[in-house]
Amino acid sequence: MSDTEIGQRRDSFFGRRKGHTLRAGRADTLERVLGRLELDLSQPPPERLEKLFEVPVGSVVLEIGFGGGEHLLHRAVEAPAIGRIGVEPFLNGMAKAATAIEERGVRNLRLFSRDAAELLDWLPSESLAAIDLLYPDPWPKFKHWKRRFVSAKNVERFARVLKPGGLFRFASDIDSYVEWTLLHLRDAPAFEWLAQDADDWRTPFPGWPGTRYEAKAIREGRRGTYLTFKRR
């Protein structure tokens, strides 16, 4: 993608579309699971997102960039009455998650394998209980910061689709991205940072299972920061 294209769409969720070639069995599983669970944005969304799921759910949470799906699957199994939509444009990560979904028979999930900004524009207003953005690609070079998914435009999108009182949860081990996120949310009148003291951002979210990205950060001597903002 050229710098010109990036400048035209700075709100996109950047990431690799495909890495290593998928084994035949995993590719078949991915096709089968996506055929059942992937959202079709060519169709209008239901008035209530809860109707998207195969089982009755009472609320819906969006996770953007779920990697291999460790956190997404943990939360889905932990709380089967909550519907979860997982977004991951990297097909190898999506394939890993699809295999686990099928093996474990998880039914309170829907998936989306393209740009999260597209999905956010499709979702109805005030339809989500929470949005999770956990250890996203930090784009550490200054010239690439414009690719970070936290942007003024996407914060507006978050505010539109979250219900009043809904949560935006962000985790990262990269200090510049934490500061970046705090600045963007501080300037957003629709959000309130819920931290009362330092432990609130040093301590993982309740029920946090850990992720491989977090484990890598710890091995490399970095510590995660966990931010929670409430939609006013």
N, C-alpha and C positions, 0 to 999 in steps of 0.2 A: 504494500500500500504506500502510495507516495505521500509526501508531506502535504501536497495540495489536497488530496483526498481526506487526509486526517483533519486538515483545517476545516473542510466542509462538514465533517461529521465527528466532532469532538466528544459527542455524548455516547459514542458506541462502546460496546464491551469488547475490547481488543483481546485476541487470544489466538493460538494456533488452532486451525480447523482439524488437522490430522497429524499424528506422529508416526509411530511404527505401524506397519501394515497389520491389520487385525487378522487373527487366526480365523479360519472358516467357521468354526463353531461359535466363536464370540461374535463374529459379524452376523451370523444367523440370529443369535440371541438379541443383538442390538436391533436388527430389523424387526423382529417379532415384538419386542417390548415397545419400541417407538411406534410401531403400527397400532398398538393398543393405547399408549399413554401420551403420545406427543400431542400438544395442543395445535389446533388448526386455526391459524389467525385469519384465514380467508372467510371464516364463519364469524358472525357476531358473537360476543361473549354472552353467557346467560346473565340474567338480571342478578342472580345470586351465584357467586362462584362455587359455593358448596355443591351445586348441582353437577359440577364437572367430574366428580369422583365416583368410583364404583361402589363405595360404601358411604353411609351417612356420616357427615362431619359437621362440626359446629362452627368452625372458623377456618381461615386459610392463611398460610404463611408462605412467603416467597423466599427462596435461597438463590442468590445470584453467584454463579461460578462455583459449583460444588465440588470441582476436582474429581476425585474418584468416588465421591458420594458417601464417605464415612460418616460425616456429621448428618447429612440428609437422611440416611437410612437409620441411624441411631435415633434421631428425633421422631421419625415416622413410626418406628416400632415402639418407642417409649410412650407416645401419645397418639394412639390410633384414631381418636376422635377429632384430631386436627388434620385437615387436608394440607398437603405441601406441594408446592410447585417448585421444581428444581430446574435451573438454567445452567447449561454447560455447553459452550460451542466446541470444545476440544473433544473430538469423537472418541479418542481412546479412553478418556475419563468417563464419558457417557456410556461406553461399552462396558467398562468395569462396573459401573453402577447398575446397568441393565442386568448383568449377570446376577448380582446380589439381589436385586428386586425379584427376579424370577425364582431364584433359589429359596428365598425367604417368604415368597407369596405376599409381598407388601401390596396393599390395595388402596391406601390413602395417599397416593402420589400421582402427579402429572408431571410431564417433562417438556422441555423446550430446548432445542439444540442450535438455536441461532442467537442473534443479538438480543440481549436483555432489554435494550431500549425499545425495540419493536414490541416486545411483550408488555412493557410498562405502558406504552401508548394504547395498546389493545384493551387492557384491563379496565373495568368500570371504576368510576370514582368511588372512593371510600369502601373498597371491597376487601382489603387485606388487614389482618390483625398484626402482622409484623413483616419486616424485610430483613434478611440476614445477608451481609456482605463480609465474608470471613477470610482473612488472609488473601486478599485479591493481589493480582500482579501489581507491584508498587511502582513500576516504571521509574527506577531510581535516578536515572539521568535527568537533569533539569530540563533538557530540551524535549524530553518525552512526558513531562508531567501533564501535558494537555491530553494525554491518552488515559489518564486515570478516570475510573468510572465515577468517582465522586466529583461532580461538577455542579455548577449553578443550575444548569438545565435539568440534570438528573435529580437533584434535590427537589426541584419543583415537581418532577414526576413522582418522587416518593410521597411528597405531601398530598398530591392529588389522589393516589390510589390507597393510601393508608386511612383507616377509620380514625376518627378522633380518639385519642388515647392509644392508638397503635404505636408500635415500637420500630425504630430503625436501629439494628445492632451491627456494629462494625468492629472487626478485630484485625490487628496488624502488628508485626514485629519491627516495622520500619518507622522510625521516629518522624521522618519528614512527611510520611503519608498520614500518620496520626495527627500531626499539626495541621496539615492540609485539610483533613476532614473536620477537625474542630473549627477551623476558620470558616469553612463553607456552611457548616450547620449553625455556627454562631450568628452568621449573617442571614439566616433563614428564619423569618418571624413565625413560621408554622411549627418550629421544633424547639424543644426544651431539653437540654442535657441534664440527665438525672443524677449525675455524680454528686455525692455529698462530701466525700473525702477521697484520699489517694487510693485506698483499698478498693474503691468502687471501680477504678479503671485498671488496677493491677490484678484483680481477681477475675478469673473466667466466669462466664455467664452460668447461672444455676443449671445443673445437669450436663455441663460441658463434657463431652467425651474425649476431647483432644483431637487433633488432626495431624496428618503426616507433615503438613507445612509447619505447624507449631512445633512438632518434634524436631524438625530440621533446624528451626530457628534456635531452639534450646541447645542443640548440639553445637551450633556455631556461636553460642554465647549471647544470643539476643533474647529479650524478654517480650512477651506479647502484651499488648494494651487492648482493653475491652471497653468499648464505648457504647452507651445506650442512650438514645434520644427518643422522646415521646412526642407524638403528633398532638399539637394543642387542639 
